[in-house]
């Protein structure tokens, strides 16, 4: 293995080397604009990332995270979504990964951050991280899918489902009405929706709203992304008791626009509810692990309590 000169926390200016490393490892260009969107425009108090540097001063390893606002047991909190963990092949090794991944959680807990988590794909450094005890697996992420059909039930007449602007202030009111329904979740308010979806540098998303036929207050929202052969329900939020109407109206809307299949990610805790609406579930392409720092939430405090969707990833 080639020699590493230094492993340290991120410093301003490192982004040029980080984006160059991203291109070398993943074969895709990450522009500085995309980097700023992900790591700065998400409004963190600071950037929580670590880099490995070789003797020539080049960044050859990176452990990134996006700091996001959370709700935990009804109280505001902050968590880190781990992403862009990458090391040049000739520098890879168990020791490099362990040193690189230890700095960010230790720094985060000093600032009161309660959780580090991720949604690693199968071709990442997940297995060695689990074997080293850097990560602990919480649960497998399930993919729920359904062939689109038309629901001619009461929801068709009782509710409206319509395109919504990401800046619509009613999304803030909806989040305030829903926030206590989740023991643990990323804050899905207007600021988050604008950053995560409206300002995304790679993908185009649609925001749709659900109201009663004669009402204006949002009962739910859905963020959709259309692929060639299916529509992804990337994110969704609903007031208590309105999950069924939301998914029936999503399906009817897709039916009228020619959609054939729809899919979403879910935790095992929602599997039975989605089954009632005709979704079949199977293993997804990822799982959710947590970082194992002793001052962050334990597996028992997360498992079955974390509300997450495809929107909690950085690659969909």
C-alpha positions in Angstrom: 0.0 0.0 0.0 1.3 3.5 -0.9 2.3 5.9 1.9 -0.2 8.3 3.4 1.3 11.5 4.7 -1.7 12.8 6.8 -5.3 12.1 7.7 -7.1 15.2 9.0 -10.4 17.0 9.1 -11.6 19.1 6.2 -10.1 22.5 5.5 -11.5 25.2 3.2 -10.0 24.6 -0.2 -10.0 20.8 0.0 -13.0 20.7 -2.2 -10.9 20.8 -5.4 -9.1 17.7 -4.4 -12.2 16.0 -3.1 -14.1 16.5 -6.4 -11.0 15.3 -8.4 -10.9 12.2 -6.2 -14.6 11.6 -6.8 -14.1 11.6 -10.5 -11.2 9.1 -10.2 -13.1 6.7 -7.9 -16.6 6.9 -9.3 -16.0 7.9 -12.9 -18.4 10.8 -12.8 -17.7 14.5 -12.6 -18.7 16.2 -9.4 -18.6 19.9 -10.1 -17.7 22.4 -7.4 -21.2 23.7 -7.7 -22.6 20.3 -6.9 -20.1 20.0 -4.0 -21.2 23.3 -2.6 -24.9 22.4 -2.9 -24.4 19.2 -1.0 -22.0 20.3 1.7 -22.6 24.0 2.1 -26.1 24.9 0.9 -27.6 22.2 3.2 -26.9 24.9 5.9 -24.7 23.1 8.3 -22.9 25.0 11.0 -19.7 23.5 9.7 -18.5 20.9 7.3 -18.0 17.5 8.9 -15.6 15.6 6.6 -12.1 14.1 6.8 -9.4 13.7 4.1 -6.3 11.5 3.6 -3.4 13.3 1.9 -0.3 11.7 0.3 3.2 13.0 0.3 2.6 15.1 -2.8 -0.2 16.9 -1.0 -3.0 15.2 -3.1 -6.2 14.2 -1.5 -6.4 10.4 -1.9 -9.2 9.6 0.6 -12.4 11.2 1.8 -15.1 10.6 4.4 -17.9 13.0 3.9 -21.2 13.7 5.7 -24.1 16.1 5.3 -25.3 17.7 8.5 -29.1 17.8 8.7 -31.7 19.0 11.1 -33.6 16.2 12.9 -36.6 15.7 15.1 -35.9 13.2 17.9 -38.5 12.4 20.5 -40.2 15.7 19.7 -37.1 17.8 20.2 -34.8 19.4 17.6 -31.5 17.6 17.0 -28.9 17.2 14.3 -27.6 14.1 12.4 -25.0 13.3 9.9 -25.8 11.6 6.6 -22.5 9.8 5.7 -21.7 10.0 2.0 -18.8 10.1 -0.6 -16.6 7.7 1.4 -13.8 7.0 -1.1 -10.1 6.0 -1.2 -7.8 5.6 -4.2 -7.2 1.9 -4.8 -3.5 1.9 -4.1 -4.0 3.5 -0.7 -6.8 1.3 0.4 -6.5 -0.8 3.6 -8.2 -1.6 6.8 -6.0 0.9 8.7 -6.7 3.7 6.3 -10.4 3.2 6.4 -10.4 3.1 10.2 -8.4 6.2 10.7 -10.3 8.2 8.0 -13.7 7.2 9.4 -12.9 7.9 13.1 -12.3 11.7 12.9 -15.8 12.8 11.8 -17.9 11.1 14.5 -15.5 12.2 17.2 -15.8 15.8 16.0 -19.6 15.6 15.6 -20.4 14.5 19.1 -18.4 17.5 20.5 -21.1 19.6 18.8 -24.0 17.6 20.1 -24.8 15.6 17.0 -26.7 12.5 17.9 -26.5 10.3 14.9 -24.3 9.3 12.0 -26.0 7.1 9.4 -26.0 6.2 5.7 -27.5 4.2 2.9 -24.4 2.5 1.3 -24.8 0.7 -2.0 -23.5 -2.8 -2.3 -20.2 -1.9 -4.0 -19.0 0.3 -1.1 -16.7 -0.1 1.8 -19.6 -1.3 4.0 -18.4 -4.8 4.7 -14.9 -3.8 6.0 -16.5 -1.0 8.0 -18.9 -3.5 9.7 -16.1 -5.9 10.4 -14.0 -3.1 12.0 -16.9 -2.0 14.1 -16.9 1.4 12.5 -20.6 0.8 11.5 -23.3 -1.3 13.0 -26.2 -2.4 10.7 -29.6 -1.2 11.9 -31.9 -2.9 9.3 -32.3 -3.7 5.7 -34.1 -1.2 3.6 -37.1 -2.6 1.7 -38.2 -1.6 -1.7 -42.0 -1.5 -2.1 -43.3 -1.7 -5.7 -46.7 -1.8 -7.4 -48.1 -2.0 -10.9 -50.2 1.1 -11.4 -53.9 0.6 -11.6 -56.9 2.9 -11.1 -58.6 3.2 -7.7 -62.3 4.1 -8.1 -63.0 4.6 -4.4 -64.1 7.5 -2.2 -60.6 9.0 -2.1 -61.1 9.8 -5.8 -63.9 12.2 -5.0 -62.9 13.4 -1.5 -59.4 14.6 -2.2 -57.4 16.7 -4.7 -53.9 15.7 -5.7 -52.1 18.5 -7.6 -48.6 19.8 -8.5 -47.2 22.0 -5.8 -44.4 24.6 -5.8 -41.5 23.7 -3.6 -41.7 27.2 -2.1 -45.3 26.8 -1.0 -45.5 27.8 2.7 -48.1 25.1 3.3 -45.3 22.6 3.4 -44.1 24.2 6.6 -47.6 23.9 8.2 -47.8 20.2 7.1 -44.4 19.5 8.7 -45.5 21.1 12.0 -48.7 19.0 11.9 -46.7 15.8 11.3 -43.5 16.3 13.2 -44.7 14.5 16.4 -45.6 11.4 14.4 -42.0 10.5 14.0 -39.7 9.4 16.9 -36.7 10.1 14.6 -36.7 11.8 11.2 -35.0 14.5 9.1 -36.9 17.7 9.3 -39.0 17.8 6.1 -39.9 21.5 6.1 -39.9 24.0 3.2 -36.2 24.8 3.5 -35.3 21.1 3.3 -37.6 20.4 0.3 -36.1 23.4 -1.6 -32.5 22.4 -0.9 -32.9 18.6 -1.4 -35.2 18.6 -4.4 -35.8 22.0 -6.1 -32.1 22.9 -6.1 -30.7 19.5 -6.9 -27.9 19.6 -9.4 -28.4 16.2 -11.1 -32.1 15.2 -11.0 -35.5 16.7 -11.6 -38.2 16.1 -9.0 -41.9 16.9 -8.8 -43.7 18.0 -5.7 -47.4 17.0 -5.4 -49.9 18.0 -2.7 -53.0 16.3 -1.2 -55.9 18.3 0.2 -59.6 17.6 0.8 -61.7 18.4 -2.3 -63.1 21.6 -0.7 -60.1 22.4 1.5 -56.7 24.1 1.2 -54.7 22.7 4.1 -52.3 20.0 3.0 -53.0 16.5 4.2 -49.9 15.0 2.6 -47.2 15.5 0.0 -45.2 13.3 -2.4 -42.0 13.9 -4.2 -41.8 12.0 -7.5 -38.9 11.3 -9.9 -39.8 9.7 -13.2 -37.6 7.0 -14.7 -38.0 5.3 -18.1 -39.9 2.3 -16.8 -41.1 3.4 -13.4 -41.9 6.4 -11.1 -40.0 6.7 -7.8 -41.9 8.0 -4.8 -38.7 9.6 -3.5 -40.3 11.2 -0.5 -43.7 11.5 1.2 -45.3 13.0 4.2 -48.8 12.7 5.5 -51.0 13.7 8.4 -52.1 10.9 10.7 -54.9 9.0 9.0 -54.1 10.2 5.4 -51.6 7.7 4.3 -54.2 5.6 2.3 -55.7 8.6 0.4 -52.2 9.9 -0.4 -51.0 6.7 -2.0 -54.4 6.1 -3.8 -54.2 9.6 -5.3 -50.6 9.1 -6.3 -51.5 5.9 -8.1 -54.5 7.5 -9.9 -52.4 10.4 -11.0 -49.7 8.1 -12.4 -52.4 6.0 -14.2 -53.7 9.1 -16.0 -50.2 10.2 -17.0 -49.3 6.8 -18.4 -47.2 5.5 -15.5 -46.9 1.7 -15.3 -45.0 1.0 -12.2 -44.2 2.9 -9.0 -41.6 2.2 -6.2 -40.4 3.5 -2.9 -38.2 2.6 -0.1 -39.5 1.8 3.3 -38.4 0.6 6.7 -39.8 -2.8 7.9 -42.0 -0.9 10.3 -44.2 0.3 7.4 -44.3 -2.9 5.4 -47.7 -4.1 6.6 -49.3 -0.8 6.0 -48.0 -0.6 2.5 -49.2 -4.2 1.9 -52.7 -3.0 2.6 -52.4 -0.6 -0.4 -51.3 -3.3 -2.7 -47.5 -2.9 -2.6 -45.2 -5.9 -2.6 -41.9 -5.6 -0.8 -38.5 -7.1 -1.2 -34.9 -6.4 -0.3 -33.7 -3.0 -1.5 -30.3 -2.2 -2.8 -29.0 -0.9 0.5 -29.3 -1.1 4.3 -29.0 1.5 7.0 -26.0 1.3 9.3 -25.1 3.7 12.1 -21.7 5.0 13.1 -20.8 3.4 16.4 -19.5 6.3 18.5 -20.5 5.7 22.1 -22.2 9.1 22.5 -24.5 8.7 19.5 -27.9 6.9 19.4 -27.7 3.1 19.8 -29.2 0.5 17.5 -32.1 0.0 19.9 -32.9 3.7 19.8 -33.0 3.8 16.0 -34.4 0.4 14.8 -38.0 0.6 13.8 -38.2 4.3 14.8 -36.3 6.1 12.0 -38.7 7.4 9.3 -36.7 7.5 6.1 -37.4 7.4 2.3 -35.4 7.4 -0.9 -34.9 11.1 -0.3 -32.6 10.3 2.6 -30.0 9.0 0.2 -27.6 11.1 -1.9 -27.8 9.0 -5.0 -31.5 8.9 -6.0 
